[in-house]
Amino acid sequence: MASSSPSTIATINVMLAIHEKKTISVELYRPLRNYITSHYSEREAQNLEDDLETVKQLRISLERSSSDSLDVRRDLLQSYYKSLCVMESRFPISADQDHINSINFTWYDAFKQKQKASQQNIHLEKASVLFNLGAVYSQIALAADRSTPNGLKIACNSFMAAAGSFGYMKENASLKAANTTVDISVECAGMLERLMLAQAQECFFEKVVGEGRMPGLCSKVSRQVGLFYEEAFAALSVPPLSQHFDRTWISHVQLKASQFYAEACYRCALELHEKEEIAEEIARLKSGISALTDAKKSTRGVAAQLIDATTKLEANLNRNLERAVKENDRVYLMRVPATNSLPSLPAYSLVKSTLMSEVLDASKEKMFASLVPDNSAKALSRYTEMVDDIIRTQAEKLQQGSEITRVRLKEMDLPDSILALEGNMSIPVDIKEDVEAVQISGGPSGLEAEVQQLRDLRRVNQELLVQTEELLEKEAREDGQFRTQFGTRWTRPQSSTLTKNLQDRLNRFAANLKQAAESDARIERAVRDHSALMAILDRRPIESALPTLARPMMSLDANEDAIVGALKQSLRQLETLGAQRAGLEDMLKEMKRKDDILPKLMISTGSYDDLFRKEMSKYDHICEEIAQNIEAQEQLLMQIQAQNDEFAAVFNLEDYKASREKSYKQIEASISKFREIKDNINEGLKFYVTLQDAITNIKQQCSDFVMTRNIQCREMIEDVQRKMAGLNFQDNKNGGSFNGSYPAVGQSHLNRASSQQQPDPQNPSHPYSQGPYYHQPAEQQMGAGYTQPRPSYVSPPQPLPHYQGPTAGSTYPPQAQQQTPGSTYHPQAQHQQNANHEYGQPGYPGWRPPYYNPHAQHPGSHPPPPYTIPGPYPPPHQGSGYYKQ
């Protein structure tokens, strides 16, 4: 049957190669020499002795078992095929008495070696050589080391060359070699070509996966692999191949087709997860699992490596499906579409059959050149040009006829108007796709839930802002109480002088929230005001919203049914003429493929023109049929035009078209308004999430400020109490007095400890000669028990982050997205931001995806909202129109 080869990619490790056909010995030398002697001369035979010996040795080498290397075997087959092409034009081999009738070629079937075919013509020999050439190319591909880039390239190119060989055999040799074994039939050649292309595309899949390319690209490449295998499986499932091949072949190709369809679903699901399109992700995963489950029911004789690969893939699909379902149930709550409603997966073909007509071109071969005069070769070329001209002219007529039919029917709005009368309304593809996109995103009925998300996010931001302000207010009250209690002894700066920048930022955030609330109100008002307009988008199917073409309420002669019936009958006749044109075009191509007058040219003794006229006459009847078809179509179109005019008058078709166009415009206006509102909601959601990050950041700064002030407060209370107890002298030595300047936090601890360990009464220095706390650089402010610098709360006024004032087209206020220079919490904020961006939209504090963000959530001081932000619809690059009014 075939061989298998492991790959570095665990899930793709089995490929097939084809074994060569076997033959028996044939004597070519003596019959060919006798023909030259009898038809030319003995002298000519002696001159061509080398050519005759070459052909003899090529056939003997072909008959031997494949002991040579694969490359040598490939070159041998190519050389022998070119020799056969030269012989075909010079030696008429057939059972005719005047031809070479002593040569009988015998070949055994490659897949059922007990079957064989014997013929006295060169067509069987050429077809068998092409089959073996394709088989050798497949063996070269299988022998390549696909774990290296060069080996993978060799394998891919060899599989494409094998596909080209089988395709060339199908187009040029299989049809002429009639009554042969199944392996060189047109059906088998087409199947093997698809199989080789599938394995060549599979090499590219191994390449893109090994290079870690994007899941979307891997999905497209994998889907094309599956399509090639599906075409091969379709050919293997019908006679004559279904009864000729072992069941192992069919099971292998079927499982491969399902494996790569499932692989495409798996890779596509990864891309959908990154886009947060969870509903379609779940549907794709289910579709892939279903395909594998059906294929694994028939795996008799399939290689164990392939079964293991499909089992691992199925496990990955099930694992991702389980996680996606949990995430959808907990977070997204999206409706999962039915598997049969999904659009087809996109495919990307990277391979094609090698053009073997160039590789096997025998026009430059010098063998037996003296046997054929140049005028014979020129005559054959001239005849071929004449046939090509006829084929080209008639094909253009057929294509022109089909195009005229399409245009005329579209002008008459047929058959759409007939379908509308029967209740089968249609809608333009672009509008239908837009409506489906709206419905997948939740439709107008889902806008209220998203508006509620805006309210909840606004509430969370307001609560965070109030909590932050309360922190500062509490610290200021405590500072005021101590200042009142100790009077002038309480020398540290007032809280209001240190928190001015923080208070300014909080005030700006409060103003932003107020402005955002106004924008939210406008959104809610827009949803209410346009709910009636957008309600049409919730109709399923959308065609149900279109007007129907009704029968007239009053009829004088009640002949509506007759009018409709006659128009339908004419349309059916027109469809029949179109099918006839397709058959005529195929017939033309088939006639050209079988048209071979070379043997007649070689034995012709009369005028070539007479022979040409006789041979060209066989195309006359099909040309006449084409002309009759075109004329019948023209008459039928005129009849349909008259019938359609009557139909339009009876059923008031113009009013229906106007009503239908009005419905189209209403749907388009609804889509535009929905997108506008959806853009505004998405803008608001992004605003609140970003603002929440900024408020959380400043809340952390305020918490650190309060903690620092509390430590300073305790230290100052101790110093004041010692001074009041009369311990001033000792305190001065220890640097514990306050003379109008307040030490840096933590500095007093260091000075006091050093003074107690090494007193120096001879060099008294002012214990608080260092600069005040709020004038020291941030990198020098070290707190007791801290190894990182504390943030400076009296740094220069921090500019607003990325958004400085409302931008054009947006009513949401600016929000902080970046930490200002000098803040020690910028790395932390940046780290959180990056973590939150790990999965699509930035999350709010307390939120993390169930399994894509493994970092532990730090406890927060506010509850997380019970939702996350959906993906934008339409994509973010489309501008919002609502905020431009």
ZAMARGU-4260 file (C-alpha; in steps of 0.2 Angstrom, whole numbers, plus 5000, padded with zeros to 4 digits):
<rodrens>
0) 5000/5000/5000 | 5010/5014/5006 | 5023/5019/5019 | 5023/5031/5034 | 5036/5043/5040
5) 5037/5052/5057 | 5037/5071/5059 | 5043/5082/5072 | 5026/5088/5075 | 5017/5075/5086
10) 5000/5078/5078 | 5006/5076/5060 | 5016/5061/5058 | 5009/5049/5045 | 5011/5052/5026
15) 5009/5040/5011 | 5020/5035/4996 | 5014/5025/4981 | 5023/5009/4975 | 5028/5007/4957
20) 5019/4997/4944 | 5027/4981/4938 | 5030/4975/4920 | 5037/4961/4910 | 5051/4961/4897
25) 5047/4968/4880 | 5058/4967/4864 | 5059/4984/4856 | 5075/4984/4847 | 5071/4971/4833
30) 5053/4977/4829 | 5058/4995/4828 | 5074/4991/4817 | 5063/4981/4805 | 5051/4995/4803
35) 5065/5007/4799 | 5072/4995/4787 | 5055/4991/4778 | 5049/5009/4777 | 5065/5018/4775
40) 5081/5009/4772 | 5094/4998/4779 | 5106/5012/4779 | 5094/5023/4789 | 5093/5008/4801
45) 5112/5008/4803 | 5113/5027/4806 | 5100/5025/4820 | 5108/5010/4828 | 5113/5021/4844
50) 5095/5027/4846 | 5088/5010/4845 | 5101/5004/4858 | 5097/5018/4869 | 5078/5014/4869
55) 5082/4996/4872 | 5093/4999/4887 | 5080/5012/4895 | 5067/4998/4894 | 5078/4985/4901
60) 5083/4997/4916 | 5064/5000/4918 | 5061/4982/4920 | 5074/4979/4933 | 5069/4980/4952
65) 5071/4997/4959 | 5089/4994/4965 | 5095/5011/4960 | 5093/5027/4971 | 5077/5036/4969
70) 5085/5051/4960 | 5092/5039/4947 | 5075/5030/4945 | 5067/5047/4943 | 5079/5052/4929
75) 5077/5036/4921 | 5058/5037/4920 | 5059/5055/4913 | 5071/5050/4899 | 5061/5035/4894
80) 5045/5045/4894 | 5053/5057/4882 | 5059/5043/4871 | 5041/5036/4870 | 5035/5053/4865
85) 5048/5053/4851 | 5043/5035/4846 | 5025/5039/4846 | 5027/5052/4832 | 5037/5040/4821
90) 5033/5022/4825 | 5014/5017/4823 | 5012/5004/4836 | 4995/4995/4835 | 4987/4979/4829
95) 4985/4985/4811 | 4994/4975/4798 | 5004/4990/4791 | 5009/4995/4809 | 5022/4988/4821
100) 5010/4974/4828 | 5023/4963/4837 | 5025/4974/4852 | 5014/4970/4867 | 5015/4980/4883
105) 5010/4972/4899 | 5008/4981/4916 | 5001/4975/4933 | 4990/4985/4944 | 5000/4994/4958
110) 4986/4991/4971 | 4980/4974/4965 | 4995/4965/4958 | 4985/4950/4952 | 4977/4961/4939
115) 4986/4966/4923 | 4983/4974/4906 | 4991/4971/4889 | 4989/4982/4874 | 4998/4984/4857
120) 4999/5003/4858 | 5011/5015/4866 | 4997/5024/4877 | 4997/5010/4890 | 5016/5011/4891
125) 5016/5030/4893 | 5002/5030/4906 | 5011/5017/4916 | 5028/5027/4915 | 5019/5043/4921
130) 5011/5033/4936 | 5028/5026/4941 | 5036/5044/4940 | 5023/5050/4952 | 5026/5035/4963
135) 5045/5039/4964 | 5042/5057/4967 | 5031/5052/4982 | 5044/5040/4989 | 5057/5054/4987
140) 5046/5065/4998 | 5043/5052/5011 | 5062/5049/5012 | 5066/5067/5016 | 5069/5072/5034
145) 5055/5084/5037 | 5063/5089/5054 | 5075/5101/5045 | 5070/5116/5034 | 5078/5109/5019
150) 5071/5092/5021 | 5053/5099/5023 | 5056/5109/5007 | 5062/5094/4997 | 5046/5084/5004
155) 5034/5098/4999 | 5042/5100/4981 | 5042/5081/4978 | 5024/5079/4983 | 5019/5093/4971
160) 5029/5085/4958 | 5020/5068/4961 | 5003/5077/4960 | 5009/5085/4943 | 5014/5068/4937
165) 4997/5060/4941 | 4988/5075/4934 | 4998/5075/4918 | 4994/5056/4917 | 4975/5060/4919
170) 4975/5074/4906 | 4986/5066/4892 | 4988/5047/4894 | 4973/5039/4904 | 4960/5044/4892
175) 4969/5037/4877 | 4974/5021/4886 | 4957/5013/4886 | 4952/4996/4894 | 4967/4996/4907
180) 4969/4993/4925 | 4960/5004/4938 | 4976/5012/4944 | 4979/5022/4928 | 4961/5027/4926
185) 4955/5045/4925 | 4947/5043/4942 | 4962/5035/4951 | 4974/5048/4943 | 4963/5062/4950
190) 4962/5054/4967 | 4981/5052/4968 | 4984/5070/4963 | 4972/5076/4977 | 4981/5065/4989
195) 4998/5071/4984 | 4993/5090/4985 | 4985/5086/5003 | 5002/5080/5009 | 5012/5094/5001
200) 5000/5106/5010 | 5002/5096/5025 | 5021/5100/5024 | 5017/5119/5024 | 5006/5116/5039
205) 5020/5108/5049 | 5031/5123/5044 | 5019/5137/5050 | 5015/5127/5066 | 5034/5124/5069
210) 5037/5143/5066 | 5024/5148/5079 | 5013/5158/5066 | 4997/5165/5071 | 4982/5153/5074
215) 4972/5161/5060 | 4985/5157/5047 | 4987/5140/5054 | 4969/5137/5053 | 4968/5142/5035
220) 4982/5131/5030 | 4975/5116/5040 | 4958/5119/5032 | 4965/5117/5014 | 4974/5101/5019
225) 4957/5095/5025 | 4949/5100/5009 | 4962/5091/4998 | 4959/5075/5009 | 4941/5077/5007
230) 4942/5077/4988 | 4953/5062/4989 | 4940/5053/5001 | 4926/5058/4989 | 4934/5049/4975
235) 4938/5034/4985 | 4920/5032/4991 | 4913/5029/4974 | 4916/5016/4960 | 4927/5011/4953
240) 4939/5016/4967 | 4928/5010/4982 | 4929/4992/4976 | 4947/4993/4971 | 4956/5000/4986
245) 4959/4991/5002 | 4948/4998/5016 | 4964/5004/5025 | 4967/5017/5012 | 4949/5024/5013
250) 4950/5024/5032 | 4967/5033/5032 | 4961/5047/5020 | 4944/5049/5029 | 4953/5051/5046
255) 4966/5063/5039 | 4952/5074/5032 | 4943/5074/5049 | 4959/5077/5058 | 4963/5093/5048
260) 4946/5100/5049 | 4946/5098/5067 | 4964/5105/5068 | 4957/5120/5058 | 4943/5122/5071
265) 4955/5121/5085 | 4966/5135/5078 | 4951/5145/5073 | 4945/5144/5091 | 4961/5150/5098
270) 4960/5166/5087 | 4942/5168/5092 | 4946/5167/5110 | 4959/5181/5107 | 4945/5192/5100
275) 4933/5187/5114 | 4921/5179/5102 | 4917/5166/5114 | 4900/5160/5106 | 4908/5156/5089
280) 4923/5148/5098 | 4912/5136/5107 | 4903/5131/5091 | 4919/5129/5081 | 4926/5117/5095
285) 4910/5107/5095 | 4911/5105/5076 | 4929/5099/5077 | 4925/5086/5091 | 4910/5080/5081
290) 4920/5077/5065 | 4934/5067/5075 | 4920/5057/5083 | 4912/5052/5067 | 4929/5048/5058
295) 4936/5037/5073 | 4921/5025/5071 | 4930/5017/5056 | 4949/5016/5059 | 4953/4998/5055
300) 4970/4996/5049 | 4975/5015/5052 | 4992/5018/5058 | 4993/5019/5077 | 5003/5036/5076
305) 4988/5044/5067 | 4976/5037/5079 | 4986/5044/5094 | 4988/5061/5085 | 4969/5062/5083
310) 4966/5057/5101 | 4977/5071/5107 | 4969/5083/5096 | 4952/5078/5103 | 4958/5080/5121
315) 4964/5098/5117 | 4947/5102/5109 | 4938/5095/5124 | 4949/5104/5136 | 4947/5121/5128
320) 4928/5118/5125 | 4926/5115/5144 | 4935/5131/5148 | 4926/5141/5135 | 4909/5135/5141
325) 4913/5139/5159 | 4919/5157/5154 | 4904/5160/5144 | 4892/5154/5158 | 4901/5165/5171
330) 4906/5181/5161 | 4900/5183/5143 | 4883/5174/5143 | 4883/5174/5124 | 4871/5163/5114
335) 4881/5149/5105 | 4876/5148/5087 | 4871/5131/5079 | 4885/5122/5071 | 4876/5121/5054
340) 4874/5140/5054 | 4892/5144/5055 | 4901/5150/5039 | 4913/5139/5031 | 4931/5140/5038
345) 4942/5150/5026 | 4956/5140/5017 | 4973/5146/5011 | 4981/5135/4997 | 5000/5136/4997
350) 5003/5122/4984 | 4999/5117/4966 | 5003/5103/4955 | 5020/5105/4946 | 5018/5109/4928
355) 5025/5092/4920 | 5023/5098/4902 | 5039/5108/4904 | 5048/5094/4913 | 5043/5080/4901
360) 5045/5091/4885 | 5052/5080/4871 | 5053/5094/4858 | 5072/5095/4860 | 5075/5077/4859
365) 5087/5072/4845 | 5082/5054/4845 | 5076/5047/4828 | 5076/5065/4821 | 5080/5059/4804
370) 5064/5048/4802 | 5051/5062/4802 | 5053/5077/4789 | 5050/5094/4795 | 5035/5097/4785
375) 5026/5083/4794 | 5029/5092/4811 | 5024/5109/4804 | 5008/5101/4797 | 5004/5094/4815
380) 5007/5111/4823 | 4996/5120/4810 | 4982/5107/4813 | 4983/5110/4831 | 4981/5129/4829
385) 4966/5126/4818 | 4958/5116/4832 | 4962/5128/4845 | 4954/5142/4835 | 4938/5133/4834
390) 4938/5128/4852 | 4942/5146/4858 | 4928/5154/4846 | 4915/5142/4852 | 4919/5144/4870
395) 4918/5163/4869 | 4900/5161/4861 | 4895/5150/4875 | 4901/5161/4889 | 4894/5176/4880
400) 4877/5168/4880 | 4877/5164/4898 | 4882/5182/4902 | 4868/5189/4892 | 4856/5178/4901
405) 4862/5184/4918 | 4861/5202/4914 | 4843/5201/4906 | 4836/5191/4920 | 4843/5204/4933
410) 4835/5218/4923 | 4818/5209/4924 | 4821/5205/4943 | 4819/5187/4939 | 4818/5175/4947
415) 4817/5185/4963 | 4800/5192/4960 | 4793/5174/4957 | 4801/5168/4973 | 4794/5183/4982
420) 4777/5178/4977 | 4780/5161/4984 | 4786/5169/5001 | 4804/5166/4998 | 4810/5184/4999
425) 4829/5188/4997 | 4839/5202/5003 | 4856/5209/4996 | 4871/5199/5003 | 4879/5215/5010
430) 4864/5220/5020 | 4861/5202/5026 | 4879/5200/5032 | 4877/5217/5042 | 4861/5211/5050
435) 4869/5194/5055 | 4884/5203/5062 | 4872/5214/5073 | 4862/5199/5079 | 4878/5190/5083
440) 4883/5204/5094 | 4867/5204/5104 | 4856/5215/5093 | 4846/5230/5099 | 4838/5219/5113
445) 4855/5217/5121 | 4859/5236/5122 | 4850/5238/5138 | 4861/5226/5147 | 4876/5235/5140
450) 4869/5252/5146 | 4867/5243/5163 | 4886/5239/5162 | 4889/5258/5160 | 4879/5262/5176
455) 4888/5249/5186 | 4905/5254/5181 | 4901/5272/5184 | 4895/5267/5202 | 4911/5257/5205
460) 4921/5272/5200 | 4911/5284/5211 | 4913/5272/5226 | 4932/5271/5223 | 4933/5290/5222
465) 4923/5293/5238 | 4934/5280/5247 | 4950/5289/5242 | 4943/5306/5247 | 4938/5299/5264
470) 4956/5293/5267 | 4963/5310/5265 | 4949/5318/5275 | 4952/5307/5289 | 4971/5310/5289
475) 4968/5329/5289 | 4955/5328/5304 | 4968/5318/5314 | 4982/5330/5310 | 4970/5345/5315
480) 4966/5337/5331 | 4985/5335/5336 | 4989/5352/5330 | 4975/5359/5342 | 4981/5348/5356
485) 5000/5352/5355 | 4999/5370/5348 | 5016/5377/5342 | 5025/5361/5347 | 5016/5352/5332
490) 5028/5358/5319 | 5025/5346/5304 | 5017/5353/5288 | 4998/5354/5287 | 4990/5340/5277
495) 4982/5352/5265 | 4999/5359/5259 | 5005/5341/5255 | 4989/5334/5247 | 4985/5349/5236
500) 4990/5339/5220 | 4981/5324/5225 | 4965/5334/5229 | 4966/5343/5212 | 4967/5326/5203
505) 4953/5319/5213 | 4943/5334/5209 | 4947/5332/5190 | 4941/5314/5191 | 4925/5319/5200
510) 4922/5332/5186 | 4926/5318/5173 | 4913/5306/5181 | 4900/5320/5181 | 4903/5323/5162
515) 4903/5304/5159 | 4886/5303/5168 | 4879/5316/5156 | 4885/5306/5141 | 4878/5290/5148
520) 4861/5299/5149 | 4862/5304/5131 | 4866/5286/5126 | 4851/5279/5137 | 4840/5292/5128
525) 4846/5287/5111 | 4842/5269/5115 | 4824/5273/5120 | 4821/5285/5106 | 4827/5273/5092
530) 4821/5257/5100 | 4807/5256/5088 | 4818/5260/5073 | 4830/5246/5078 | 4817/5233/5082
535) 4817/5227/5064 | 4835/5220/5067 | 4828/5207/5080 | 4818/5199/5067 | 4824/5181/5063
540) 4826/5178/5049 | 4828/5196/5043 | 4818/5192/5027 | 4802/5191/5037 | 4803/5210/5039
545) 4802/5212/5020 | 4785/5215/5011 | 4777/5201/5002 | 4771/5201/4984 | 4753/5198/4986
550) 4740/5193/4973 | 4728/5206/4967 | 4713/5208/4978 | 4701/5209/4963 | 4704/5200/4946
555) 4693/5202/4931 | 4698/5186/4922 | 4707/5176/4936 | 4721/5172/4925 | 4735/5175/4938
560) 4740/5157/4940 | 4741/5155/4921 | 4753/5170/4920 | 4764/5164/4934 | 4764/5146/4927
565) 4769/5151/4910 | 4783/5162/4916 | 4790/5148/4927 | 4789/5136/4913 | 4800/5148/4902
570) 4812/5150/4916 | 4814/5132/4917 | 4817/5130/4898 | 4830/5144/4900 | 4839/5134/4914
575) 4839/5119/4903 | 4848/5129/4889 | 4861/5134/4901 | 4864/5116/4906 | 4866/5112/4888
580) 4879/5125/4885 | 4889/5118/4899 | 4888/5101/4892 | 4893/5107/4875 | 4909/5116/4882
585) 4914/5100/4890 | 4911/5090/4874 | 4922/5102/4865 | 4937/5100/4877 | 4934/5081/4877
590) 4935/5081/4858 | 4951/5091/4858 | 4959/5080/4871 | 4956/5064/4861 | 4960/5072/4844
595) 4977/5064/4838 | 4980/5064/4820 | 4999/5061/4821 | 4998/5043/4815 | 4988/5048/4800
600) 5000/5062/4796 | 5015/5049/4797 | 5007/5038/4784 | 4998/5051/4774 | 5003/5051/4756
605) 4991/5065/4749 | 4988/5083/4753 | 4988/5088/4771 | 4974/5101/4767 | 4963/5087/4762
610) 4967/5077/4778 | 4964/5093/4788 | 4947/5096/4780 | 4942/5079/4784 | 4947/5079/4802
615) 4940/5096/4805 | 4923/5091/4799 | 4920/5081/4815 | 4918/5098/4824 | 4905/5104/4813
620) 4890/5096/4822 | 4895/5103/4839 | 4897/5120/4832 | 4880/5119/4824 | 4872/5113/4841
625) 4880/5129/4849 | 4873/5140/4836 | 4856/5132/4839 | 4857/5134/4858 | 4861/5153/4856
630) 4847/5156/4844 | 4834/5147/4855 | 4840/5157/4870 | 4837/5173/4861 | 4820/5168/4856
635) 4816/5162/4874 | 4822/5178/4882 | 4811/5189/4871 | 4796/5177/4876 | 4801/5179/4895
640) 4802/5198/4893 | 4784/5199/4886 | 4778/5187/4900 | 4787/5197/4914 | 4779/5213/4908
645) 4761/5205/4909 | 4766/5198/4926 | 4772/5215/4932 | 4756/5223/4927 | 4745/5211/4935
650) 4754/5210/4952 | 4758/5228/4953 | 4777/5224/4953 | 4783/5242/4953 | 4774/5246/4970
655) 4781/5230/4977 | 4799/5235/4972 | 4797/5252/4979 | 4791/5245/4996 | 4805/5233/4996
660) 4818/5246/4993 | 4810/5256/5007 | 4812/5241/5018 | 4830/5240/5013 | 4834/5258/5017
665) 4825/5256/5034 | 4836/5241/5038 | 4851/5250/5033 | 4846/5265/5044 | 4843/5253/5059
670) 4860/5246/5056 | 4869/5263/5055 | 4860/5269/5071 | 4864/5252/5081 | 4882/5254/5076
675) 4882/5272/5082 | 4875/5268/5099 | 4886/5252/5100 | 4901/5263/5097 | 4896/5275/5110
680) 4893/5262/5123 | 4910/5254/5119 | 4918/5271/5121 | 4910/5273/5138 | 4915/5256/5144
685) 4933/5259/5139 | 4933/5276/5147 | 4926/5269/5164 | 4939/5254/5164 | 4953/5266/5161
690) 4947/5279/5173 | 4945/5265/5186 | 4963/5260/5184 | 4968/5279/5187 | 4957/5281/5202
695) 4964/5264/5209 | 4982/5270/5207 | 4979/5287/5216 | 4970/5278/5230 | 4985/5268/5232
700) 4996/5283/5233 | 4984/5291/5246 | 4985/5275/5256 | 5004/5276/5256 | 5003/5295/5260
705) 4992/5291/5275 | 5003/5277/5281 | 5018/5288/5280 | 5010/5302/5290 | 5004/5290/5303
710) 5022/5285/5306 | 5028/5303/5307 | 5014/5307/5319 | 5019/5293/5331 | 5037/5299/5330
715) 5032/5317/5333 | 5021/5313/5348 | 5035/5304/5356 | 5047/5319/5354 | 5034/5332/5360
720) 5030/5321/5375 | 5049/5320/5379 | 5051/5339/5378 | 5036/5342/5389 | 5044/5330/5402
725) 5060/5340/5403 | 5071/5329/5392 | 5076/5342/5380 | 5095/5341/5383 | 5096/5323/5380
730) 5084/5325/5365 | 5095/5338/5357 | 5110/5326/5358 | 5099/5313/5349 | 5092/5325/5337
735) 5075/5325/5343 | 5070/5343/5344 | 5059/5352/5331 | 5065/5369/5326 | 5053/5374/5312
740) 5058/5361/5300 | 5052/5343/5299 | 5064/5329/5295 | 5062/5317/5281 | 5052/5301/5286
745) 5064/5288/5293 | 5078/5301/5294 | 5075/5304/5312 | 5076/5286/5316 | 5093/5285/5308
750) 5100/5300/5316 | 5093/5296/5333 | 5100/5278/5332 | 5118/5284/5327 | 5118/5298/5340
755) 5114/5285/5354 | 5128/5274/5348 | 5141/5287/5345 | 5138/5303/5356 | 5149/5318/5351
760) 5146/5332/5364 | 5161/5342/5357 | 5154/5344/5340 | 5136/5349/5343 | 5126/5352/5328
765) 5108/5357/5325 | 5099/5340/5325 | 5087/5345/5311 | 5099/5354/5300 | 5094/5343/5285
770) 5081/5350/5273 | 5063/5347/5277 | 5054/5331/5272 | 5044/5339/5258 | 5059/5346/5249
775) 5070/5331/5248 | 5071/5321/5232 | 5060/5306/5231 | 5074/5294/5230 | 5081/5299/5247
780) 5065/5297/5256 | 5066/5280/5265 | 5053/5275/5278 | 5056/5264/5293 | 5054/5246/5288
785) 5054/5250/5269 | 5067/5246/5256 | 5059/5256/5242 | 5057/5275/5242 | 5041/5282/5247
790) 5032/5293/5235 | 5033/5312/5236 | 5017/5320/5238 | 5023/5337/5235 | 5031/5334/5218
795) 5027/5347/5204 | 5009/5346/5198 | 5007/5330/5188 | 4999/5332/5171 | 4984/5323/5166
800) 4988/5307/5157 | 4985/5302/5139 | 4968/5311/5138 | 4970/5330/5140 | 4953/5337/5138
805) 4938/5329/5128 | 4943/5324/5110 | 4933/5328/5095 | 4919/5316/5092 | 4919/5310/5110
810) 4909/5317/5125 | 4918/5306/5138 | 4930/5316/5148 | 4949/5312/5148 | 4955/5299/5160
815) 4972/5295/5168 | 4981/5281/5159 | 4999/5284/5163 | 5008/5287/5179 | 5017/5304/5180
820) 5036/5305/5181 | 5043/5302/5198 | 5029/5291/5205 | 5036/5275/5213 | 5020/5266/5208
825) 5022/5268/5189 | 5030/5251/5187 | 5017/5243/5197 | 5003/5251/5188 | 5011/5247/5171
830) 5012/5229/5177 | 4994/5228/5181 | 4989/5236/5165 | 4999/5224/5155 | 4992/5209/5165
835) 4975/5216/5162 | 4978/5218/5143 | 4983/5200/5142 | 4966/5195/5136 | 4958/5208/5125
840) 4950/5223/5134 | 4959/5229/5149 | 4950/5222/5165 | 4945/5232/5180 | 4952/5229/5197
845) 4947/5212/5204 | 4944/5205/5187 | 4954/5192/5178 | 4950/5179/5165 | 4947/5161/5172
850) 4962/5153/5164 | 4972/5165/5153 | 4978/5175/5167 | 4987/5164/5180 | 4992/5179/5191
855) 4984/5179/5209 | 4972/5193/5212 | 4978/5205/5225 | 4964/5209/5238 | 4955/5225/5234
860) 4945/5237/5244 | 4930/5237/5232 | 4920/5223/5224 | 4923/5218/5206 | 4908/5221/5194
865) 4900/5205/5189 | 4905/5207/5170 | 4918/5211/5158 | 4919/5222/5143 | 4913/5215/5127
870) 4923/5217/5111 | 4919/5233/5101 | 4906/5232/5087 | 4910/5237/5074 | 4929/5236/5076
875) 4938/5251/5085 | 4944/5259/5069 | 4927/5264/5064 | 4923/5281/5071 | 4908/5285/5082
880) 4895/5297/5076 | 4884/5299/5091 | 4896/5310/5100 | 4899/5322/5086 | 4881/5329/5086
</rodrens>
